[in-house]
Amino acid sequence: QVHLVESGGGLVQPGGSLRLSCAASGRTSSINAMGWYRQAPGKQRELVATTSPGGRTNYADSVKGRFTISRDNAKNTVYLQANSLKPEDTAVYYCSATNLYGTYWGRGTQVTVSS
């Protein structure tokens, strides 16, 4: 079992920045990919960014050039640096971790972009 806890969400003005963190505990040695997803009200959950243990990354087109995912394997933590935030980035952001047994999810952290 892998337990994930997100932090760093909040209210930010358009054009601002936030750094989200996700700490993993439990069977962390088995984790392969980690990533961030988001779900806005009335919409399906969507991919934001993912990273492999070796640092290979993948981003949704909507966040390329604005968001950066990074990973500290020693701390079992994944980060999402979100810059130039837009109102359409408003959503609950979820951390995910995948191993041979399945995909695990955190409870999410709210990001609201509004003036």
Residue, then its C-alpha position, 0 to 999 in steps of 0.5 A: q500500500v502507498h499513502l499520498v498526502e498533497s500540500g501547497g494549494g490555495l488561492v492565487q491571483p491570475g499570473g501568480s505561482l504555487r508549488l504543490s508537494c506530494a509525500a509518499s509513504g508505505r511501500t515507496s520502494s515499489i513506486n514507478a511513475m508519479g504524477w499530478y492530475r486535476q478535476a474542475p467542477g463538472k469536469q472529468r479528472e485530467l492529466v497534468a503531468t507525470t514523471s518516471p523514476g529516471g526523470r522522464t516527464n510528460y505534460a498536458d498541452s494546456v500546462k506546457g511551458r507553465f508547469t514543471i513536475s519534479r521528483d525527489n526519490a530520496k524523500n519520496t516526494v513529487y512536486l508541481q511548480a505552477n507558474s503563470l496561473k490562469p483562472e482555468d487552472t482552478a481545480v482540485y489537484y490530485c497526486s498519483a503513484t503507480n506500482l505493480y499492484g495499481t495506482y494510488w491517489g491522494r485526497g487532493t488539494q484545492v487550487t483557486v485562481s481568481s482576482 
